[in-house]
Amino acid sequence: MDSTLLAVGPFEWAGIGTSLLCGTIVGIERQLRGKPVGIRTSSLITLGTYIFIAASLYVSAHMSGPEKVVTDPSRIIGQVITGIGFLGAGVMLARDGFVLGVTSAATIWVLAAIGVVVAIGYHLVAIKLSLVVIAVLVGVDLLEDYSQAFTRGVHKKYRDWRGKGKRGSE
């Protein structure tokens, strides 16, 4: 088999695989709980971020010089953060005085950060960070179920977000 068929340069299969694994780890938790940003979206966010950052690192290393393109990979990271902010804003909505989707928006943001970690070559750290994200998402939910003190005020759970709750007299 021709090795050029499987070549993905300037990217690496290890980075692609790690990005997809990290997105899947976080996406499974979200999808099993019926939250926005499931496996597909999470995997695409980490993969897309990896591709943008790895491409900028490649351009910076291989196409710099007096007559060549001068790039700053940190600017690409900043642009990814800005773009991800718009994606995160798209999953948030207000309903009956509650703002829904803030945790999903924050999850999108941290998924992009994990994609950056993969792109700079820290694959095992990215996997560990994905597990930390799961620990936060599940751990805080367990705390909220355990104690009413964690679900007061703006942290109150909105259980009728699908419109299936009991309707009172209006």
MOGI-V236859 format. One record per residue. N is the residue number from 0. RES is the residue in one letter. NEAR is the number of other C-alpha atoms within 8 Angstrom. Layout:
n-><N N>
res-><RES RES>
near-><NEAR NEAR>
//
This chain:
n-><0 1 2 3 4 5 6 7 8 9 10 11 12 13 14 15 16 17 18 19 20 21 22 23 24 25 26 27 28 29 30 31 32 33 34 35 36 37 38 39 40 41 42 43 44 45 46 47 48 49 50 51 52 53 54 55 56 57 58 59 60 61 62 63 64 65 66 67 68 69 70 71 72 73 74 75 76 77 78 79 80 81 82 83 84 85 86 87 88 89 90 91 92 93 94 95 96 97 98 99 100 101 102 103 104 105 106 107 108 109 110 111 112 113 114 115 116 117 118 119 120 121 122 123 124 125 126 127 128 129 130 131 132 133 134 135 136 137 138 139 140 141 142 143 144 145 146 147 148 149 150 151 152 153 154 155 156 157 158 159 160 161 162 163 164 165 166 167 168 169>
res-><M D S T L L A V G P F E W A G I G T S L L C G T I V G I E R Q L R G K P V G I R T S S L I T L G T Y I F I A A S L Y V S A H M S G P E K V V T D P S R I I G Q V I T G I G F L G A G V M L A R D G F V L G V T S A A T I W V L A A I G V V V A I G Y H L V A I K L S L V V I A V L V G V D L L E D Y S Q A F T R G V H K K Y R D W R G K G K R G S E>
near-><3 5 6 5 6 6 6 7 5 7 10 8 7 6 13 11 8 12 15 12 10 14 19 12 12 15 15 10 10 13 12 7 6 6 9 9 12 13 14 10 10 15 15 10 13 18 13 9 14 15 10 10 14 12 10 12 9 10 11 13 7 6 10 12 7 4 5 7 9 8 8 8 10 6 7 11 10 8 8 11 10 8 8 11 10 8 10 13 8 7 11 12 8 8 8 4 5 8 9 8 10 9 6 13 14 9 9 14 12 8 12 14 10 14 16 13 12 14 13 8 7 9 10 6 8 14 11 8 9 13 10 8 10 12 8 8 8 8 9 8 8 8 9 11 7 6 8 8 6 9 11 8 5 6 7 8 5 6 6 7 7 6 5 6 7 4 4 4 3 2>
//
